[in-house]
Amino acid sequence: MGQKVHPTGFRIAVTEQWRSRWYANKRDFAQNLIEDQRIRKFIKKEWQFAAIPKVEIERAGELVTVFVHTARPGVLIGKKGTKVDEFRQALEKLTSKPVRMKIIEVHRPEVEAVLVAEAVAEQLGKRINYRRALKKVADATMAAGAKGVKIRVAGRLQGAEMSRVGNFRKGRVPCSTLRAQIDYGFALANTKSGVLGCKVWIFKGEYGPGETTQGLLPVRPATAERPTV
């Protein structure tokens, strides 16, 4: 049996930050955990076109702060911030708590594993040859500055009767090295033959001794942060 470990969970509190940062007692822990999942599912469903690779949540008392990383901040903010106000109100209605939003722009979407996986899934949904799609996306990722990329698709590829697995790898992807900055993403492609799964691993480099703060947590990458709403 294969012993598979999630690349992000493997590095949590070592070189990766928690995606949800808050503390709760036994009574409120389960409720907050379910609420975080509802927030992420709502954002994924309603704002899928905004290219959102990651959502982080912080809590301070009743206030919920949602950090939305997006490659298309203009789509979320809208004209004079009208869309982001509607977005915040929808989240407040969902959680019944005051919500503060921070929009963080992703400058290089080609090296965000979730966005790369969604790009591959979109091409597979258009019935493009999976080998060509994997090579095209991997070349774009390497050109954007990644040290290595690994892509795996599985399912009834090209409409085959039996499911199979297609792999493409370029560069170096040290999945077992804790100091390696490995970004992982997963996406589903709905086709006439069935559902195809796409997994992406992107190696962005290694953390050095002077590149960590607050114990073992990494420095938050420099991003253009929008004003707090």
N, C-alpha and C positions, 0 to 999 in steps of 0.2 A: 504494500500500500504506500502511496506517496504521502509524505508528511509536508503538507503545504501550509505556509505561513503568510499572512497578509503583510506586504512590505511596509505599509504605514504602521500597522499595529505592532510590528516587530521593533520599530524604532521609536515608539511613543515614549516620552520622558527620557530618551537618550539623545536623539538628534531631531526629533519631531515634536511639535507642540500638540496638546490635546485640542481636538476640534470643538469640544464643549468644555468651557472653563467656568465651573461654579461648584459650590458645596451645598449639600442638603442632608437633612437627617433621614432616618429610615422611612418616615411617613411621607416625605415629599420627594424622595429620590426617584421612585418609579414614575410619579406624575411628571416630573421635570424631564425625565428621559423620554417618555412618550411624547411630550410636548415638543422636544427638540426634533424628534423624527417627523412629527406633523409639519413643523416649520420647513424642514428640508424637502419633504415630499411636495408641499404646496409650492415652494419656490421652483422645484424641478418641473412641476407640471405646468404652472402658469407662466413661467419665464424661461422656458427651455430655449427659446430663440435668442436669448441674451448672452449665450456662451458663458455659463457660470460653472467653473470647475470646482469651486470649494465654497462652503458656507460655514462660518465659525460663529459660535454663540457664547455670550458671556451673561452672567446674571449677578445683579447686586440688589438684594432685597426683592422687590416686585418688578424692578426695571429689567427688561430683556434687551440686550444689545446684540444686534445681528450684523456681522461683517460679511458682506457679499462681494466675493472676488468675481469680476466680470471682464471679459475682453471687449464688451460693447457698453461702456457706462452711459453713453448718450441715450441708448434704448431704455435703460432703467430710469434715468433721471427725467427725461422728457423736457418739454419746453418750460422753462422757468421752474423746474422741479415739480411739475404737476403729477407726473406718473409716480415718482418716488413717494409723494404724499399719499396717493391712492394705495400704493404698495404697503406703506407703513400702516395705514388704517385697516387694510385687509388682514395684516398680521396681528394687529391689536384685537380685531374681532375674533380671530382664530384662537388666540391665547387668553383673551380677557384680561390682559395685562398691558401696561404702557411699554411701548417698543421704541427703541432708538436704532436707526439704521446708519451704517457707514458703508459707502460704496468704494471699493478698492479696485483700481484699474490693473488689469493684467496686460503688460506690455508685449510679452512674447507668447501668444497663444499656441505657437507651434511646439513649445516645450512643456505644455500642460497635458499630462497623460489623459485626463478625462476628456478634454476637448479633442485630442488626437483620436481617442477611441470613438467618440461620437462622429468624427469626420470619416473614419473607416466604416462605421456602421451605416452612415448616410450613403456612401458609395456602394456598399454591398446591397442596400435597399434598392438602388437604381440598376442592379444586375450587372455591375461592372466586374470584370474578371478580378478575383480577389488577389491574385499575385501582382497584377498591375497596380491595384489600389494600395496594397501594403508597401510596395517599393516606392510609389510616389509619395506617400505620407512619410515614410522613413527618411527619404532623401530631404524632404522639407524640414523635418525635425533636426537632422544632422546639420543642415545648412544654417539653422537658427542658433546653433551653438551647443547642442547636446553632445555629450561624450559617447553616448551609446543609446540604442533603442532596441527593444524586443517587442514584437507584436504577435499575438496568437489569436486566430479565429477558429471557431468550431461550429459544426452543424452540417446541414445538407448544402455544402458549398457547390455552386454552379448547378443546383437542382439535382444533385446526385441522389440515388435511392438510399444509400447508407451514409450516415454522418461521418465526417472525418475532420482532421485537424490540420490547419495550415499555419506554418510558422515563418517569420522573417526576422532576421537579426542583423544589426549593423553596429559596429563599434563594440564597446565593452560595457557589460551590465553586471557588476558584482553584487548580486542580491544578498549574499551572506555577510557583506562588510557593513558593520553598523555605522561607521562614519560616512559611508557613501550616501549621497543625497539621491535616493531613488523615488521617483514619482510614479504612482500606480493609478490606472484608470480602467473602468469597465463600462461597456455599453452594449445594448441589444439592438439587432437589426431585424425588423419584421419583413419577411419576404413571402412570396407565394408558396415556396417550398417549406416554410417553417421559420422558426426563430434562430438567428445566428448570434453567437456570443463573441465579443471582441475584448481582449485584454491587452493592455499596453503598459510596458515598463520603460521609463526614461531615466537614464543616468546623467545627472547634471554636474557632477563633480564630487569632491570629498571635502568635508569640514576639517579645517586645521585646528591646532591647539588654541590659536588666538581668535577664532571665529565663533566662539560660543559664549553666551552670557547667561546669568541666572542659573548657575550650576552647570547642567548639561544641555540646557535648551538652546537652540540655535538663534541667531539674530534674525529678526523678521526682515525679509528682503525689502529693499527700497522700492516702494510703490507709490504711485500718485493717489493720495487719499482724498476723497471728496469731502466737502464740509459735512459735519454731522447734521442729520435731519431730526 
